[in-house]
Each structure stands twice: as C-alpha cells, then as structure tokens.
Amino acid sequence: MNSTAQIKILFLAADPTDAARLRLGQELREIRERLQLAKERDKFVLESRESVRPGDISQAIFDVEPQIVHFSGHGTGTGELCFEDLLGNYQPVQPEALAALFELVADRINCVVLNACDSAAQTKAIAEHIPFVIGMNQAIGDQAAIAFVVGFYKALAAGQTIDRAYKFGCVEIRLQGISEHLTPVLYAEQSPVSPASEVQQINSNKSMTSLNLGQKRRILQEIESLQQQYDLLSQKLSRLRSALAIESGTAVKFQLEKQIENAEAEITQLNQRIEQLENSLQ
C-alpha cells in the first residue's frame, strides 16, 4: 500500500437474530481504539456498516472505496459466510459469489479480513483476486477473534506490512493465553501462510534433513496447544449434545445440531493436525 496515501478500512458486520450472538461491537471498538492510538492516526480512515445484507456489500465498497475490507460475523462448516436478510435472519453467501464480487473490485482493494468461523474456503476463493486475504480455518471463539484483530491492527497502525501484522495477530492470541493461534490463515498472493508453515516445510524436507532441538520444541508446543483445543472442544461437544437431548424447540434444535456438526468437524481437523505434527517427530 502507498505509504503516504490514506488507508481506508471498511468494517462489515452481520449478526443474524437466529444465530448465536457475537461481540461484534467490541471488535469494532478495539479496531477503532488501536487506530486512534497510532502515531500516524490521520493515515487511517475506518468506516463501518452493521447488520449487513448481501446487497449492501458492493454499495459499501462503492461508497467507502476501501483498501482493506474487514468482515466480522458467522461462517459455516460448508464455507459460507452468514449475512442478514430483510428480517435480520441468517442468509448465507457462497464462496464463489463473494469471490466474483471481489474480482470486480480487485483494482482498489489490497486486503480482505474474514474474522468468521470456518472462513478458509472463502479466503482461498477471494485470494484468487486480492493480494492479501485472512480467514479462519475452523471455528474461533470471540476472545481469540478479538485478540487477533487487536494484534493485527496494532501492528498495521505501527507501520508493519500486512503479512507481519498477521503474525502479530496470531502472537496476540498466544499472549492472551488462548490456544487458537493456529486458526487464522493468510493467503498472500494466493500462497497460504500460517503459524504451522514451519512444520509443513519440515515435513516436505524431512528426507534431506533432521529436526534440530528448537524445531522439536516448537512442534511439541504446538501439539500441546492443539491438545488443549481438542479437550475444550470435546467438553463443548458434550454440553451441546446434552442440551440437544432436552431441547424441544425446533429452531433451537436446528442451531444446536449445526453447532454439533461444526464441533465434530473441528475435532476431526484437530486430530489430523495433531497426527501430522506427531508424525513429523518420528
């Protein structure tokens, strides 16, 4: 991005009334505060749109002409982002549809942040057209989501590049004592980057070199972090199944079933990643 021009950030939020409530207001406040505290605060312009419907996205982009688009809200295990319909209820948008929109505005947008659960599919699709796209490769809790944006925008406001700011966001999650720092993923010029990249590189080069002590230590730390995540998800899944067993309302049962489905998918992903890490130590 141009170092002298103003950087416009468009914050889009959607929190449908028939979905679990999120702390989107706090997330927006944290971003605004981090930008206002920056030495070069006049360099940043933050515009927000709440209760966003699919048709509002392009209008907001036309109005604000942002370099960064930040979406905060819900994602689904099938890769959709959840916006709102005319009644404020859940309305999903497919990855291909949103990617097609960003293809048309690729000449003006440099970065897209999808701070929503299971948004990796959207991230990959949009990254075909936008240089930097950040998303979440599984469900992410409110605390971790907010910690990430604090670290990301704090670094961005301090003059760090987008890829460095992404790493600061992941570190901020760890500094808060939250074991979800592997959840955010960055696609930079269509190439995926994540805190687990070093492990993947180690695996690809394993036939040529052996692990040093530092690499082993970092892998063991990541395994421990993932195991903690697994334990928390298992507890959550147990609570959801108990709640479903006694729930009689159709709408609530539907939401519980979706949450159980997502939790089961996340546990499967965690198992796979833990196995990959353990195999790299052998």
Buried (B, 14 or more C-beta within 10 A) or exposed (E): BEEEEEBBBBBBBBBBEBBEEBBBEEBBEBBBEBBEEBEEEEBBBBBBBBBBBBEBBEEBBEEBBBBBBBBBBBBBBEBBBBBBEEEBEBBBBBBEBBBEBBEEBBEEBBBBBBBBBBBBBBBBBBBEBBBBBBBBBBBBBBBBBBBBBBBBBBBBBBEBEBEBBBBBBBBBBBEBEBBBBBBBBBBBEEEBBBBBEEBEEBEEEEEEEEBEEEBBEBBEEBBEBBEEBBEEBEEBBEEBEEBBEEBEEEEEEEBBEBBBBBBBBBBEBBEEBBEBBEEBEE
